[in-house]
Amino acid sequence: PRHRFLGWPMDEDDVRAAVDHGHETLAKDGWLVLASDGLTDFVDDPAGAIRDAAMFAILAGHAADPDLQDALRPTAVRLVDDLIDAACDGGAGDNVAVVALRGTVESWDGGWRVSDSDEAEARRQGSAAGDDKDLRQASAAEDAGRLRSTHAVDLDPADRFRGCLLGGAIGDALGAGIEHDSLRRIRRRFGPDGLVDPAPAYGRDSAITDDTQMTLFTAEALLRTFTRAAERGVPGDAVWQLDQAYARWLRTQGERSLRWPNPGDRSTVERLLAGPDARRGPGRTCIAAMRGSVAGTPDEPTNSSKGCGGVMRVAPVGLMVEDLDDAMGLAHRAAALTHGHPTGRYAAGAFAGLIALLRGGAPLSIAVAVVAEELGYAEGADETCEALIRARGLLGEAIAPSAELVQSRGEGWVADEALAIGVSCALLARDFEHGVLLAVNHGGDSDSTGAIAGALLGMMFGAEAIPERWLDGLEHANEIADIADDLHAAASEDGDPDVLGERWQARWPAE
């Protein structure tokens, strides 16, 4: 292969030894490999090694402060782009692999983190020079916190599932009270920091909206699909179940579906949500599409909408379907039931794909890169792919994330903008609270962007990281947690022994 020397200088003998073996030395505390052959001579797990290389680059991209960069010893902020260019220029094509042997990052089964010694050194370096000691220390600490926030941590899987559904509901409830408000009005109402606790909406504080309602109906459809498959020994038709579940949601809104005039008896979720105040700002596209006599499909859409209503409801798909392609494909078809524009469908697939990768232990930064690459080959996915690239690009721009910075990604009314805002805020977050507040305090579709960010952050940090003051007042919090536990039981290889028992059958029947 053709070689390019990138990154930090090393001892000449080490460089020569690496290049003589068809490799390329790139980092002071480790080395990277760019080779078209011989990879298995150096690593036992090529796929894991490629993931390690991407991880090294992500660290570099986070370290905006020069002293923090030096403390972490990154290869270069644009390492990934350089490696891609080198691979393409060398003509090696699909045979190129990249390997990083890391010196400043530690790994363990199921997650990644910055090593304690490196984080301490980053904080020390960040406050060592200049008169603005406190400011530099705060900046370094914030960057170190952001590094942690984008990396998977070792959590109880069940806590991740609860975090995803509860986090999405919290983001939805926080955004509900300020949806449609401009950023200026939000600050006039709540002060310069904007909203920090739920504001009244739909007659109460911490009310959920159609975003959480449809998410719970998505979960119900997947759980009933699981029951049907377990009972009959053959895969169930999840899209059929989803369409019927959304018809039950439509019934809670006081409407009827022509294609599902009787979508079954009141289900678990319908009984939970039905009532005189169940109409919580439903999207006109979802209402109109579910009223219709024909369900939309990717090949035969029933409208041209790319609103965010197909995105905000599909997090349970990523929880239940661990395979990336399958998760993205099912969410794509689920969104097509109501949203005909390719962006409305691909953004839903991307969101479910991110949830699936986070479930598997990937850091969010890596997950975003992987999903963007998957979308890069799909016709009609350019807006969604660009949304993810823009979201990830914020990491290099922001030391102090702001509402104005988030708002530069759009208002969230359309699918790609909602995805970009939700992902950006999760990537930039120091912790769950910081990320969700960042996602809702903007002039736009605050409940949907909050729901997307909250679900991602809940996967990253778990339900234990959600502030108690928010959970205590959240509408239907206990029931949402129970549904998350049932999703986990169904999705786990060593699932709950009560799965398919009497309680389960009463809650999630096959028909």
C-alpha positions in Angstrom: 0.0 0.0 0.0 0.9 3.6 -0.4 1.8 5.3 2.9 1.3 8.8 4.3 2.9 9.9 7.6 0.4 11.7 9.8 0.3 13.0 13.3 2.9 13.1 16.1 6.7 12.6 15.5 8.2 9.4 16.8 11.6 7.9 17.1 13.1 7.3 13.6 13.7 3.6 14.2 10.1 3.1 15.3 8.9 4.8 12.2 11.1 2.8 9.9 10.1 -0.5 11.6 6.4 0.3 11.3 6.7 1.3 7.6 8.8 -1.7 6.8 6.0 -3.9 7.9 3.5 -2.0 5.7 2.3 0.2 8.4 2.1 3.9 9.3 3.1 5.4 12.6 0.8 8.2 13.8 0.8 8.8 17.5 3.2 9.4 20.3 1.7 7.0 22.8 0.4 4.5 20.3 0.6 3.7 16.7 -1.9 3.4 13.9 -1.9 1.0 11.0 -2.9 1.7 7.4 -2.4 -1.4 5.4 -4.1 -3.4 2.6 -2.8 -6.7 3.8 -1.3 -8.4 6.8 -3.7 -7.0 9.3 -4.4 -10.3 11.0 -0.7 -10.7 11.7 -0.9 -7.8 14.1 -4.4 -8.0 15.7 -6.8 -10.8 16.6 -9.9 -8.7 16.2 -9.7 -6.5 13.1 -13.2 -5.1 13.6 -12.5 -4.2 17.2 -9.2 -2.6 16.1 -10.9 -0.4 13.6 -13.3 0.7 16.3 -10.3 1.6 18.5 -8.9 3.7 15.8 -12.1 5.7 15.5 -12.1 6.1 19.3 -8.7 7.7 19.2 -9.9 10.2 16.6 -13.0 11.0 18.6 -10.9 11.9 21.6 -8.9 14.3 19.5 -12.0 15.9 18.2 -13.3 16.6 21.7 -10.1 18.3 23.0 -10.7 21.9 21.8 -8.3 23.4 24.5 -4.7 23.2 23.4 -3.5 22.1 26.8 -6.2 19.5 27.0 -5.1 18.3 23.5 -1.6 17.8 24.7 -2.7 16.1 27.9 -4.7 13.5 25.9 -2.0 13.3 23.2 -4.5 13.0 20.3 -3.3 12.1 16.8 -5.0 15.0 15.1 -8.5 16.6 15.2 -9.0 15.6 11.5 -7.5 12.2 11.8 -10.4 10.3 10.4 -10.7 12.4 7.3 -6.9 12.1 6.7 -7.1 8.4 7.0 -10.0 8.1 4.6 -8.1 10.3 2.2 -5.0 8.2 2.6 -6.9 5.0 1.9 -8.6 6.4 -1.2 -5.4 7.9 -2.5 -3.6 4.6 -2.0 -6.2 2.8 -4.1 -6.5 0.0 -1.5 -10.3 0.3 -1.4 -12.2 -2.1 0.7 -9.0 -3.9 1.8 -7.8 -0.9 3.9 -8.0 -1.4 7.7 -7.0 1.0 10.5 -5.7 -0.1 13.8 -4.9 2.0 16.9 -2.9 0.7 19.9 -4.0 3.2 22.5 -1.9 4.7 25.3 -4.4 7.2 26.8 -7.7 5.4 26.5 -8.7 2.4 28.5 -11.4 0.0 27.5 -13.4 -2.8 29.1 -16.2 -5.1 28.1 -19.3 -3.1 27.2 -17.9 0.4 27.3 -15.2 3.0 27.0 -13.9 5.8 29.2 -11.0 8.2 29.5 -8.5 6.8 31.9 -8.5 8.4 35.4 -4.9 9.4 35.1 -5.4 11.1 31.8 -8.5 13.0 33.0 -6.6 14.2 36.0 -3.7 15.3 33.8 -6.2 17.1 31.5 -7.6 19.0 34.3 -4.1 19.9 35.6 -2.9 21.0 32.2 -6.0 23.0 31.6 -5.4 25.1 34.7 -1.6 25.3 34.7 -0.9 28.4 32.7 -2.1 32.0 32.4 -3.9 34.4 34.7 -7.4 33.0 33.9 -6.7 29.9 36.0 -10.3 29.3 37.1 -11.7 29.8 33.6 -9.1 27.4 32.1 -9.8 24.8 34.8 -13.5 25.1 34.2 -13.0 24.7 30.5 -10.8 21.7 30.9 -13.2 20.1 33.3 -16.1 20.7 31.0 -14.2 19.1 28.1 -13.3 16.2 30.3 -17.0 15.8 31.3 -18.0 16.0 27.7 -15.6 13.2 26.9 -17.3 11.0 29.4 -20.7 11.9 28.2 -20.1 10.7 24.7 -18.6 7.4 25.8 -20.6 4.4 26.9 -20.3 3.6 30.6 -20.8 0.3 32.4 -24.5 0.3 33.2 -27.2 -2.2 34.1 -28.9 -2.9 30.8 -32.3 -2.6 32.4 -31.4 0.8 33.7 -30.5 1.9 30.1 -34.0 0.7 28.9 -35.7 2.7 31.6 -33.4 5.6 31.0 -34.4 5.6 27.3 -38.1 5.7 27.8 -38.2 7.9 30.9 -35.5 10.2 29.5 -37.5 10.6 26.3 -40.7 11.3 28.3 -38.8 13.9 30.5 -37.5 15.7 27.4 -41.0 15.7 26.0 -42.5 17.1 29.2 -39.9 19.8 29.6 -40.4 20.9 26.0 -44.2 20.8 26.1 -44.5 24.0 28.1 -42.3 26.1 25.8 -43.1 24.6 22.4 -43.7 27.4 19.9 -42.0 30.0 22.1 -39.1 31.9 20.7 -35.8 31.8 22.6 -36.3 35.4 23.5 -39.7 34.7 25.1 -38.3 31.7 26.9 -35.7 33.8 28.5 -38.1 36.5 29.3 -40.4 34.0 31.1 -37.8 32.0 33.0 -34.6 34.1 33.1 -31.3 34.1 31.2 -30.8 30.3 31.7 -34.2 29.6 30.2 -36.4 26.7 31.4 -34.9 24.6 34.1 -38.0 22.7 35.4 -41.3 21.7 33.6 -43.7 24.5 32.9 -47.5 24.0 32.8 -48.9 22.3 29.7 -52.2 20.6 29.0 -53.5 21.6 32.5 -50.6 20.3 34.6 -46.8 20.3 35.0 -44.7 17.5 33.5 -47.4 16.5 31.0 -46.4 14.2 28.2 -47.4 14.9 24.6 -48.2 12.9 21.5 -44.4 12.2 21.2 -44.4 10.0 24.3 -47.9 8.6 23.5 -46.8 7.3 20.1 -43.5 6.0 21.6 -45.5 3.9 24.1 -47.8 2.6 21.3 -44.6 1.7 19.4 -43.4 -0.3 22.4 -46.8 -2.0 22.7 -46.7 -3.1 19.0 -43.2 -4.5 19.4 -44.1 -6.4 22.6 -47.2 -7.9 21.0 -45.1 -8.9 18.0 -42.7 -10.6 20.4 -45.6 -12.5 22.0 -46.9 -13.6 18.7 -43.5 -14.9 17.6 -42.8 -16.6 20.9 -46.2 -18.4 20.9 -46.1 -19.5 17.2 -42.4 -20.0 16.6 -42.4 -17.7 13.6 -41.5 -14.0 13.3 -44.5 -11.7 13.6 -45.2 -8.8 11.3 -44.0 -5.8 13.3 -45.2 -3.2 10.8 -48.7 -4.7 10.8 -48.7 -4.4 14.6 -47.4 -0.9 14.5 -50.0 0.3 12.1 -52.8 -1.2 14.3 -51.2 0.3 17.4 -51.1 3.7 15.9 -54.8 3.3 15.0 -55.4 2.7 18.7 -53.5 5.9 19.4 -55.7 7.7 16.9 -58.7 6.4 18.8 -57.4 8.1 21.9 -57.4 11.4 20.0 -61.1 11.1 19.2 -60.5 10.0 15.6 -61.1 6.8 13.6 -59.0 5.0 11.0 -60.7 3.9 7.7 -58.3 1.0 7.4 -58.6 0.0 11.1 -62.3 0.8 12.0 -61.9 -1.6 14.9 -58.3 -1.9 15.9 -59.1 -4.3 18.8 -60.2 -3.9 22.4 -58.6 -1.2 24.5 -55.0 -2.2 25.0 -52.6 -1.7 27.9 -51.3 1.6 26.5 -54.7 2.8 25.3 -56.2 2.2 28.8 -53.3 4.2 30.3 -53.6 7.2 27.9 -57.3 7.4 27.0 -59.4 10.1 28.6 -61.0 13.5 27.9 -57.6 15.2 27.9 -55.7 12.7 25.8 -55.3 15.0 22.8 -51.8 16.4 23.4 -50.9 18.4 20.3 -51.0 15.5 17.8 -49.2 16.2 14.5 -51.6 16.9 11.6 -49.6 14.5 9.4 -49.9 11.6 11.8 -53.7 12.2 12.2 -54.3 12.5 8.5 -52.2 9.5 7.6 -53.7 7.2 10.2 -57.2 8.3 9.2 -56.6 7.1 5.7 -57.7 3.8 4.1 -54.2 2.9 2.9 -51.0 2.6 5.0 -48.0 4.3 3.6 -44.9 2.3 2.6 -41.4 3.4 1.4 -42.4 2.4 -2.2 -45.9 3.8 -2.1 -46.0 6.8 0.3 -49.3 8.5 1.0 -47.9 12.0 1.4 -44.7 13.9 1.0 -44.2 15.0 4.7 -40.8 15.0 6.3 -42.0 16.3 9.7 -40.4 14.9 12.8 -43.5 12.8 13.8 -42.0 9.7 12.4 -38.7 10.1 14.2 -39.7 10.9 17.8 -41.7 7.7 18.3 -39.2 4.9 17.2 -36.7 4.7 20.2 -38.3 1.3 21.2 -37.3 -0.1 17.9 -33.6 0.4 18.8 -34.2 -1.2 22.2 -35.9 -4.3 20.8 -33.9 -4.8 17.6 -30.2 -5.0 18.3 -29.0 -5.6 14.7 -28.2 -2.2 13.2 -29.5 -2.9 9.7 -32.7 -4.5 11.0 -33.3 -1.7 13.5 -32.9 1.1 10.9 -35.0 -0.8 8.4 -37.9 -1.4 10.7 -37.9 2.2 12.0 -37.8 3.4 8.3 -40.9 1.3 7.5 -42.6 2.4 10.7 -42.1 6.1 9.8 -43.4 5.4 6.3 -46.8 4.6 7.7 -47.3 8.3 8.2 -44.5 10.2 6.6 -43.7 9.9 2.9 -40.6 12.0 2.3 -37.4 10.0 2.4 -35.9 12.3 5.0 -38.8 11.6 7.3 -38.1 7.9 7.0 -34.3 7.9 7.0 -34.2 10.1 10.1 -36.3 7.7 11.9 -34.1 4.8 10.9 -31.0 6.8 12.0 -32.5 7.5 15.5 -33.4 3.8 16.0 -29.9 2.8 14.8 -28.3 5.1 17.3 -30.3 3.6 20.1 -29.4 0.1 19.0 -25.7 0.9 18.9 -25.9 2.6 22.3 -27.6 -0.5 23.6 -24.6 -2.5 22.4 -22.2 -0.3 24.3 -21.0 2.0 21.6 -20.1 5.6 22.5 -22.5 8.1 20.9 -19.8 9.7 18.8 -18.9 6.3 17.3 -22.6 5.5 16.8 -23.2 8.7 14.9 -20.3 8.0 12.6 -21.4 4.4 11.9 -25.0 5.4 11.2 -23.9 8.3 8.9 -21.7 5.8 7.0 -24.7 3.4 6.6 -26.9 6.2 5.3 -24.2 7.4 2.9 -25.0 4.5 0.5 -28.8 5.0 0.5 -30.6 7.0 -2.2 -32.6 9.9 -0.6 -30.7 9.8 2.7 -28.5 12.8 2.0 -30.4 15.3 4.3 -30.3 12.8 7.2 -26.7 12.0 6.7 -25.8 15.7 6.6 -27.8 16.2 9.8 -25.6 13.7 11.6 -22.4 15.1 10.2 -23.5 18.6 11.3 -24.4 17.3 14.7 -21.0 15.7 15.1 -19.3 18.8 13.8 -20.5 20.8 16.8 -18.0 18.9 19.0 -15.2 20.9 17.3 -17.0 24.2 17.6 -18.3 24.4 21.2 -16.4 24.7 24.4 -19.5 26.3 26.0 -22.6 25.0 24.3 -25.4 27.6 24.0 -29.0 27.8 22.9 -27.9 29.9 19.9 -25.5 27.2 18.8 -28.1 24.6 19.0 -30.7 26.8 17.2 -28.2 27.2 14.4 -29.1 23.5 13.5 -32.7 24.5 12.8 -36.0 24.5 14.8 -36.8 20.8 14.8 -40.1 20.9 13.0 -38.7 18.6 10.2 -37.1 15.2 10.7 -33.5 16.0 9.9 -33.5 19.2 12.0 -35.0 17.4 15.0 -32.5 14.6 14.7 -29.6 17.1 14.4 -30.7 19.0 17.5 -31.3 16.0 19.6 -28.0 14.3 18.7 -26.0 17.5 19.0 -27.3 18.1 22.5 -26.6 14.5 23.6 -23.1 14.8 22.2 -22.4 18.1 23.9 -23.9 17.2 27.3 -22.0 17.1 30.5 -24.8 15.0 32.1 -28.4 14.1 31.5 -29.8 17.4 32.9 -27.5 19.6 30.9 -28.2 17.8 27.7 -32.0 17.8 28.0 -32.2 21.5 28.9 -30.0 22.3 26.0 -32.3 20.4 23.7 -35.5 22.2 24.8 -34.4 25.8 25.3 -34.7 27.0 21.7 -37.4 28.5 19.5 -38.9 25.5 17.8 -40.3 22.0 18.3 -39.0 21.8 21.9 -40.9 18.7 23.0 -39.7 16.6 20.0 -36.1 17.6 20.2 -36.2 17.1 24.0 -37.7 13.6 23.5 -35.0 12.6 21.0 -32.1 14.0 23.2 -33.7 12.6 26.4 -33.9 9.0 24.9 -30.3 9.2 23.8 -29.1 10.6 27.1 -31.1 8.0 29.0 -29.3 5.3 27.1 -26.0 6.9 27.8 -26.4 7.7 31.5 -29.3 5.4 32.6 -32.5 6.2 34.6 -30.4 6.7 37.7 -29.0 9.9 36.2 -32.4 11.6 35.7 -33.0 14.2 38.4 -35.5 13.0 41.0 -37.4 16.3 40.9 -38.3 15.6 37.3 -39.2 12.0 37.7 -41.4 12.7 40.8 -43.8 14.8 38.8 -43.6 13.0 35.4 -47.0 11.9 34.2 -47.3 8.1 34.0 -43.7 7.7 35.2 -44.2 4.3 36.9 -46.1 2.9 34.0 -43.5 4.0 31.5 -40.8 2.4 33.7 -42.8 -0.9 33.7 -43.1 -0.8 29.9 -39.3 -0.3 29.7 -38.8 -3.3 31.9 -41.0 -5.4 29.7 -39.1 -4.3 26.6 -35.8 -5.3 28.4 -37.3 -8.7 29.4 -38.3 -9.4 25.8 -35.1 -8.2 24.3 -32.8 -10.0 26.8 -31.5 -13.5 26.0 -31.9 -14.3 29.7 -35.2 -12.5 29.9 -37.6 -12.4 32.8 -39.0 -15.8 33.6 -42.5 -14.3 33.7 -42.3 -13.5 30.0 -45.4 -15.1 28.4 -46.9 -15.8 31.8 -50.3 -14.7 32.9 -49.4 -11.1 33.6 -47.6 -10.8 30.3 -50.5 -12.3 28.3 -52.9 -9.8 29.9 -50.6 -6.9 29.0 -49.3 -7.8 25.6 -51.5 -10.4 23.8 -50.6 -11.5 20.4 -53.9 -10.3 18.9 
